[in-house]
């Protein structure tokens, strides 16, 4: 009878080590979740990189895009443009 109890305690101990130990089932599950999160972050960063590459190509090769950026973001005007200023 005592041998059976020791055997059950041993099995419970081994199962708890398998489930909760280093590289156990729980640890493996948590690493899988972390891997999914990192893959999603990686996809988002790759998408943003592609958008930035496209913008760089436009800035290098498209004069009309450069003009649009200069007018909208820097407030520049072309020679011959009429500028209206409003007082608030």
URJOUR-V179611 format. One record per residue. N is the residue number from 1. NEAR is the number of other ideal C-beta (glycine too) atoms within 10 Angstrom. Layout:
N & NEAR
N & NEAR
This chain:
1 & 4
2 & 6
3 & 7
4 & 8
5 & 9
6 & 9
7 & 10
8 & 10
9 & 10
10 & 10
11 & 10
12 & 10
13 & 10
14 & 11
15 & 12
16 & 11
17 & 11
18 & 12
19 & 12
20 & 11
21 & 12
22 & 6
23 & 9
24 & 15
25 & 12
26 & 12
27 & 13
28 & 10
29 & 10
30 & 11
31 & 11
32 & 10
33 & 9
34 & 10
35 & 10
36 & 10
37 & 10
38 & 10
39 & 10
40 & 10
41 & 10
42 & 10
43 & 10
44 & 10
45 & 10
46 & 10
47 & 10
48 & 10
49 & 10
50 & 10
51 & 10
52 & 10
53 & 10
54 & 10
55 & 12
56 & 10
57 & 11
58 & 14
59 & 11
60 & 9
61 & 9
62 & 12
63 & 7
64 & 8
65 & 14
66 & 13
67 & 12
68 & 12
69 & 15
70 & 13
71 & 13
72 & 9
73 & 8
74 & 8
75 & 8
76 & 11
77 & 11
78 & 8
79 & 4
80 & 5
81 & 8
82 & 5
83 & 6
84 & 4
85 & 4
86 & 4
87 & 3
88 & 2
